[in-house]
Amino acid sequence: MRYDQGFVQPLNQFAPAVLAEILRRQPASKERTAFAWSVAVGPALARVTAVELRDGTLVVTARDPHWAKEIDRARATILDRVRHLLGETAVESIEVHS
């Protein structure tokens, strides 16, 4: 069997795509949102925050203002990652509280 560059996809690109597809197929729930958040921001930031999806707005509550500021600074990147995991129309914006 011959593997062309266009056919073989690197694992570091394949795994996130598969995970996103699996997540998008799951029914909306607090657990699905929390898991997508954890994947999008990493375990350290997920531990110091709580998230809830309300009418297309991802409401993030940080334990202290420092973490809220970091999330606010990375808002665009985080929004792209969460949209990739949950679907482009699932999250319209991120609201951050401390």
Backbone torsions as a table, in degrees:
resi	resn	phi	psi	omega
1	MET	NA	137.9	-179.1
2	ARG	-102.2	134.8	178.6
3	TYR	-109.8	111.8	176.9
4	ASP	-87.9	156.3	179.6
5	GLN	-56.7	-36.5	-179.2
6	GLY	-73.1	-18.6	-176.3
7	PHE	-91.3	-41.9	-175.9
8	VAL	-85.0	127.1	178.6
9	GLN	-110.1	131.1	179.5
10	PRO	-59.5	145.1	-178.1
11	LEU	-59.4	-36.9	-178.7
12	ASN	-66.6	-14.9	173.9
13	GLN	-98.6	-31.3	-176.2
14	PHE	-71.6	-48.1	-175.3
15	ALA	-59.8	-47.7	178.2
16	PRO	-62.0	-34.8	179.2
17	ALA	-66.6	-41.1	178.7
18	VAL	-66.6	-44.7	178.6
19	LEU	-59.8	-43.9	179.3
20	ALA	-62.2	-42.5	179.6
21	GLU	-63.6	-41.2	178.3
22	ILE	-64.4	-44.6	180.0
23	LEU	-62.7	-43.1	-178.6
24	ARG	-62.4	-28.9	-179.0
25	ARG	-80.8	-12.1	-179.4
26	GLN	-80.5	149.0	176.9
27	PRO	-66.5	148.7	179.3
28	ALA	-60.5	133.2	178.7
29	SER	-159.7	164.7	176.1
30	LYS	-61.0	-38.9	-178.0
31	GLU	-66.8	-41.3	178.7
32	ARG	-63.8	-42.9	179.0
33	THR	-63.6	-44.9	-179.7
34	ALA	-64.1	-39.8	179.0
35	PHE	-66.4	-45.2	178.4
36	ALA	-61.3	-40.1	177.4
37	TRP	-60.5	-46.7	-179.4
38	SER	-60.8	-41.8	178.4
39	VAL	-67.4	-40.2	-176.8
40	ALA	-68.8	-38.9	-173.7
41	VAL	-108.2	-13.9	-178.8
42	GLY	95.1	159.1	-174.2
43	PRO	-64.9	-34.5	-178.2
44	ALA	-64.6	-48.0	179.7
45	LEU	-71.3	-33.8	178.0
46	ALA	-63.9	-33.0	-179.8
47	ARG	-68.5	-27.3	-176.3
48	VAL	-102.9	15.3	179.7
49	THR	-138.1	161.4	170.8
50	ALA	-129.3	144.5	-178.1
51	VAL	-129.5	152.2	175.6
52	GLU	-150.0	136.2	178.7
53	LEU	-97.3	116.1	-179.1
54	ARG	-122.9	108.9	176.3
55	ASP	48.3	47.0	176.8
56	GLY	86.7	-3.9	177.6
57	THR	-106.9	125.8	176.0
58	LEU	-86.8	109.2	-178.3
59	VAL	-92.4	118.5	-177.2
60	VAL	-112.1	126.6	175.9
61	THR	-113.2	117.6	-179.1
62	ALA	-96.7	149.9	-179.5
63	ARG	-64.1	-32.9	178.5
64	ASP	-146.5	164.3	-176.2
65	PRO	-59.7	-29.9	178.2
66	HIS	-58.5	-48.3	-179.3
67	TRP	-68.0	-37.4	177.6
68	ALA	-60.2	-41.6	179.1
69	LYS	-63.9	-41.1	178.9
70	GLU	-64.4	-41.4	179.2
71	ILE	-65.9	-43.3	179.8
72	ASP	-61.0	-40.3	179.5
73	ARG	-63.9	-35.6	-177.2
74	ALA	-101.2	15.4	-174.0
75	ARG	-50.7	-47.5	-176.8
76	ALA	-63.6	-44.0	179.5
77	THR	-65.1	-44.9	-179.9
78	ILE	-63.4	-42.4	179.6
79	LEU	-60.5	-43.4	177.1
80	ASP	-59.5	-44.1	-179.0
81	ARG	-65.8	-43.5	-179.8
82	VAL	-66.0	-40.9	177.4
83	ARG	-62.6	-39.5	178.0
84	HIS	-60.8	-39.1	-176.9
85	LEU	-79.3	-39.2	-173.8
86	LEU	-101.5	-13.9	-177.1
87	GLY	115.7	144.8	-174.3
88	GLU	-59.7	-30.8	-176.6
89	THR	-99.1	-2.3	-176.7
90	ALA	-71.3	-37.4	-177.4
91	VAL	-125.3	120.1	179.6
92	GLU	-93.4	-33.5	-176.7
93	SER	-155.5	167.9	175.8
94	ILE	-121.6	131.4	177.0
95	GLU	-115.8	127.8	-174.4
96	VAL	-113.8	132.9	176.8
97	HIS	-129.3	157.0	174.0
98	SER	-126.7	NA	NA
